[in-house]
């Protein structure tokens, strides 16, 4: 799966896409991420299913991607297509009033991170 940030006039969303079909395009799941623009996304080096989003409102959100029971299905014509999983928000915290502009995970200590705004 790949995470894509998408901004709208009402805030930002995390979109996860997987596979495609010739008729329907990309299946996706969208989750409300911040009440502002998303400034960045960083995946945990030890686990690509865990990632942090950086908000323009000074917030950071920790997310966990959950794979579906079946990774592919067949449409009515027998064509295989990808099935997207779900995204859970693990934590959300506002650290300040300015955008979080930098974030990095430790490659040595799982879960240890640093950020600045």
Buried (B, 14 or more C-beta within 10 A) or exposed (E): BEBBBEBEEEBBBBBBBBBEBEEEEBBBBBBEBBEBBBBBBBBBEEEEBBBBBBBBBBBBBBBBBEEBEEBEBEEEEEEEBBBBBEBEBEEBEEBEEEBBEEBEBEEEEEEEBEBEB
